[in-house]
């Protein structure tokens, strides 16, 4: 006892120091109103907050609220089948879980939200993750582990009722459609009239197939060796893209408008959903995982070495709702724009279903559920840094759609200057030349500006002469895992649809029945293909409509997951602890409902769907629109209406689940009968530590 | 030190999936060896096809 005393005092002192440093870093970034601030302050604040939250809050939830039981056998142990249920080392599970949850979302959202300045987005990423997102992931993982690894939809059905379960299922399907469309749009905008980017992204497809064939027929199961070859080929493709760009005959084959690129992505998505997984999907996923980990680590190292200054103000005037990238005030739109990185409902699908089947012991839940989300949040912070190290004028020139600032470079610069951000046409032309692009004006979607940010960080840290290579490397890195999400999402959508249709027609539900595969894949691809098409023809860039819609949908799914968790906590007699999920739930319900209300009813044509549709109808009727805009106006008007009804549907579903959950809780608290708790009974674990640490 | 590095390497291989077939064989020997009518273990090539098909049925990548 006495021996431990100095040790525990030492620990206490270290944690106090971490707390003081974190508070100091946070107040520095929050109170700074000077010219610029060093990015290291953001990193320091983030790391300290994560450390304290993980050490104290997550540990408290694990011990006191969930009451983690180390002696209890997990589903992986009880149902071990050597394939999907299998007790696995915690670091390996952590790796799988992180690779599954961290997609392109945390890179795109913060980049767009940087229009409000660096501060609002950063605070939301930090606070949202430690109090919301990481808690959601951890409790969902815990509840699913206690229920044989059941999915969120199944848990909602078992614990709350059929309505909640169906809402979760339908919600997931719709989010998938919108997510794929918006990500497709991000890639299209990055490839538009860029032969270098287009040829490099195109090359990733045959490279992935080559690796697939290698792993299937030449050296079965040698994943690492095949992936290493693939990564080398990917890097070569970045060089090859530069060569193609400089070759007058070849470059025309890769120089396209948005629309043909969108159709190419639609065809590709369909092919990826019906081809065998070993040929395209699985090898592409390996490559994207390695690229993602490598690049994120490289970015972190570069930021620490370089310690770049952030040039974006802490808060810009666009908090009033007049922002060029997307319309809407700081509240609630910063919370909708940054979903992944702060709280993402989609994670609840990974935390229930896949990951719990691998957990060897319940004590790993904190590290995997809470820890992996903190790491994703950190990726979001780095994306925020990469976006805000750019001169604000440059940032807005790249990200403002032509519909807002004008298609002409001189007009765009004049408009951005009028907001008080300095930028010149020459500066933008030089930047485009450095990056090997023909123009960087109005390259919306977040990917090009992130790539410029990353290229300048990498260029400064590792050699400035290679800016164009770094830029296209960054574009390739984003594109490859956006396309992985697109492949995998289309396939998942297909499975979900087959599952739903299987209730009406048995054959349609068979996942290997080819007519059903083709039919359901077509429906899913047509669904996201439609939104992608509209996004491309929209002169305002499309991202400003699709991204908030995706954010609302994703936050709604998070609210459903938190509803299920709150319901279970109350049902199992933990009313006094229910606030750990009920508070983030209340916040999410507030922001999604407010955002949805504004998207539907706002009279501002840049926010309200109906207002925009009416405005366009009036202009069309009075002949005010130029011929090219008049041609697409009817489709845009229809789409605005569709988006409005879709938003209403999301909110209605969310409130149905909430009311359903509240009814269950009230009935339980007043002693009336409710659905029983579906937790499986305790079985003593037979696994010993040595085995798990194998 | 060397032991730790080797352990790390093993974990990385486990993470990438390189050791999945060996794990399957181990599992097969442990659970099916005793019974007479147990199915024979499948080949490495067939295993990886099955393994990837299972892995990609359901949600395993998100935003």
Interface residues (C-beta under 8 A of the other chain):
Chain A: X80 X81 X82 X83 X84 X86 X88 X89 X91 X92 X95 X96 X100 X101 X103 X104 X105 X172 X179 X183 X215 X216 X217 X220 X221 X222 X223 X224 X227 X277 X278 X281 X282 X285 X286 X339 X340 X344 X346 X347 X349 X350 X353 X354 X484 X485 X488 X489 X491 X492 X495 X511 X550 X554
Chain B: X11 X12 X13 X14 X15 X16 X17 X18 X20 X21 X23 X24 X27 X28 X31 X44 X45 X47 X48 X49 X50 X51 X52 X53 X54 X55 X56 X57 X58 X59 X60 X61 X62 X63
